Amino acid sequence: MQIKGSSINSTLNFIVTKFPERKSDWLSMLPEKSNDIFGVPVYTAKWYPFIEGMILPTKTAAMLFYGGDNEKASYEIGKFSAEEGLKGIYKLFVRVASTSFVLRKTTNIFNTYYDGAAITIIEKADSSVKFKVTGIKTDGKLIFNRIAGWMEKTIEIVNNKPINVSFIEEEKEDSFVDAIITAVWS
């Protein structure tokens, strides 16, 4: 599986924004293949390896900034990614768009930035939605926390109201794991 550079840049921007004085510590603690990615400019349209570009850098951030809580680090990076991606003209647009419209676009966004994985809406109501994420290998399932954080912040920006996002993992026999992500808002 591969990921677009724009998603990788979001992780780097999270570190630079939230922990600027520790960026060099984070970079020095990255595994070699991850450091090879972040040690040079990351191109937003280029494809990068998913584990080395997203999962391992998130785990390194968890170790340094979240007491080893990988899920929390991934969730916070996801929230940051939504806020960063929906600023300026996009923030104005999503505030006037309906939640349903923005959530339909979520599937397009995800499917554009993650090669080898997919997200689909499986159930939708007035104040909730369920997505199914497929194509994630077990060693990459930390992405579910990031998606949940991204959804929480995105819908919060759209509705300007609190939201609850949760997910259930579904292990598969072939070393893949799917997730059902549920978002409920008022």
C-alpha positions as CSV (number, residue, x, y, z in Angstrom):
1,M,0.0,0.0,0.0
2,Q,1.1,3.5,-0.7
3,I,0.2,7.0,0.4
4,K,0.4,10.4,-1.2
5,G,3.0,12.9,0.0
6,S,0.4,15.4,1.1
7,S,-0.7,13.0,3.9
8,I,3.0,12.5,4.8
9,N,3.5,16.3,4.9
10,S,0.6,16.5,7.3
11,T,2.4,14.4,9.8
12,L,5.6,16.5,9.5
13,N,3.5,19.7,9.8
14,F,1.9,18.3,12.9
15,I,5.3,17.8,14.5
16,V,6.6,21.2,13.4
17,T,3.4,23.0,14.7
18,K,2.8,21.1,18.0
19,F,6.4,20.2,19.0
20,P,8.7,22.5,17.1
21,E,11.5,22.3,19.6
22,R,11.5,18.4,19.3
23,K,11.4,18.1,15.5
24,S,15.1,17.1,15.3
25,D,14.5,14.5,18.1
26,W,11.6,13.0,16.2
27,L,13.6,12.9,12.9
28,S,16.6,11.3,14.6
29,M,14.4,8.6,16.2
30,L,12.7,7.6,12.9
31,P,13.7,4.2,11.4
32,E,16.1,4.6,8.6
33,K,13.6,4.1,5.8
34,S,11.2,6.7,7.3
35,N,14.1,9.1,7.8
36,D,15.0,8.7,4.1
37,I,11.5,10.0,3.4
38,F,11.4,12.9,5.8
39,G,15.1,13.8,5.4
40,V,14.4,15.3,2.0
41,P,11.5,17.4,0.7
42,V,8.3,15.4,0.5
43,Y,6.4,16.0,-2.8
44,T,2.6,16.1,-2.3
45,A,1.7,14.3,-5.5
46,K,4.3,11.5,-5.1
47,W,3.4,8.1,-3.7
48,Y,5.4,6.8,-0.7
49,P,5.4,3.6,1.2
50,F,2.5,3.5,3.7
51,I,4.2,1.9,6.7
52,E,7.5,3.9,6.5
53,G,5.7,7.2,5.6
54,M,2.8,7.1,8.0
55,I,2.7,4.3,10.6
56,L,6.3,4.3,11.8
57,P,6.5,8.2,12.0
58,T,3.2,8.1,14.0
59,K,4.6,5.5,16.4
60,T,7.8,7.6,16.8
61,A,5.6,10.6,17.7
62,A,3.7,8.5,20.1
63,M,6.9,7.4,21.8
64,L,8.2,11.0,22.1
65,F,5.0,13.0,22.8
66,Y,2.2,10.7,24.0
67,G,3.9,8.3,26.4
68,G,3.8,5.5,23.8
69,D,0.0,5.9,23.2
70,N,0.0,5.1,19.4
71,E,-3.8,5.5,19.1
72,K,-3.8,8.9,20.7
73,A,-0.9,10.2,18.6
74,S,-2.6,8.9,15.4
75,Y,-6.0,10.4,16.4
76,E,-4.4,13.8,17.1
77,I,-2.5,13.8,13.8
78,G,-5.8,13.0,12.1
79,K,-7.6,15.9,13.7
80,F,-4.7,18.2,12.8
81,S,-4.7,17.0,9.3
82,A,-8.4,17.9,8.9
83,E,-7.9,21.4,10.4
84,E,-4.8,22.0,8.2
85,G,-6.6,20.7,5.1
86,L,-9.8,22.7,5.7
87,K,-8.3,26.1,6.3
88,G,-8.8,29.2,4.2
89,I,-11.3,29.0,1.4
90,Y,-12.0,25.3,2.1
91,K,-13.0,26.1,5.7
92,L,-15.5,28.6,4.4
93,F,-16.8,26.1,1.9
94,V,-17.3,23.3,4.4
95,R,-19.1,25.6,6.8
96,V,-21.8,26.3,4.2
97,A,-21.9,22.7,2.8
98,S,-24.1,20.0,4.3
99,T,-22.6,17.3,6.5
100,S,-23.9,14.7,4.0
101,F,-22.1,16.4,1.1
102,V,-18.8,16.7,3.0
103,L,-19.0,13.0,4.1
104,R,-19.7,11.9,0.5
105,K,-16.5,13.7,-0.5
106,T,-14.6,11.9,2.3
107,T,-14.7,8.7,0.3
108,N,-13.2,10.5,-2.7
109,I,-10.5,12.1,-0.6
110,F,-9.5,8.9,1.1
111,N,-9.5,6.9,-2.1
112,T,-7.3,9.6,-3.8
113,Y,-4.6,9.6,-1.1
114,Y,-4.4,5.9,-0.2
115,D,-3.5,3.5,-3.0
116,G,-4.6,-0.1,-2.2
117,A,-7.2,0.8,0.4
118,A,-10.8,2.0,0.0
119,I,-13.5,3.7,2.1
120,T,-17.2,3.5,1.4
121,I,-20.3,4.7,3.1
122,I,-22.4,1.8,4.2
123,E,-25.1,3.5,6.2
124,K,-26.2,7.1,6.5
125,A,-28.8,8.9,8.6
126,D,-29.6,12.5,9.5
127,S,-27.0,12.7,12.2
128,S,-24.8,9.7,11.7
129,V,-22.8,7.8,9.1
130,K,-21.0,4.5,8.9
131,F,-18.0,4.0,6.7
132,K,-16.2,0.7,5.9
133,V,-12.4,0.9,5.4
134,T,-10.9,-2.0,3.5
135,G,-7.5,-3.0,2.1
136,I,-5.4,-2.3,5.3
137,K,-2.9,-4.8,6.4
138,T,-2.8,-5.6,10.1
139,D,0.5,-3.7,10.6
140,G,-1.1,-0.5,9.3
141,K,-4.3,-0.6,11.3
142,L,-3.2,2.5,13.3
143,I,-4.6,4.4,10.3
144,F,-8.1,3.8,11.6
145,N,-7.4,6.2,14.5
146,R,-6.1,8.8,12.1
147,I,-9.2,8.5,10.0
148,A,-11.4,8.8,13.0
149,G,-9.6,11.9,14.2
150,W,-9.9,13.4,10.8
151,M,-13.6,12.7,10.6
152,E,-14.2,14.1,14.1
153,K,-12.5,17.4,13.3
154,T,-14.0,17.7,9.8
155,I,-17.6,17.2,11.0
156,E,-16.9,19.5,13.9
157,I,-15.8,22.2,11.5
158,V,-18.9,21.6,9.3
159,N,-21.4,21.5,12.1
160,N,-19.6,23.6,14.6
161,K,-20.9,21.0,17.1
162,P,-19.3,18.1,19.0
163,I,-19.1,14.7,17.4
164,N,-18.4,11.2,18.5
165,V,-16.4,8.9,16.2
166,S,-15.7,5.3,17.0
167,F,-14.6,2.2,15.1
168,I,-14.6,-1.5,15.2
169,E,-11.9,-3.6,13.6
170,E,-12.7,-6.7,11.7
171,E,-9.7,-9.1,11.4
172,K,-9.4,-11.0,8.2
173,E,-7.7,-14.4,7.6
174,D,-5.3,-13.0,5.0
175,S,-3.4,-10.5,7.3
176,F,-5.8,-7.7,6.4
177,V,-8.1,-5.8,8.7
178,D,-11.2,-3.8,7.9
179,A,-12.9,-1.3,10.1
180,I,-16.4,0.1,10.5
181,I,-16.1,3.7,11.5
182,T,-19.2,5.3,12.9
183,A,-19.6,9.1,13.3
184,V,-22.5,10.5,15.3
185,W,-23.2,14.2,15.8
186,S,-26.0,16.4,17.1
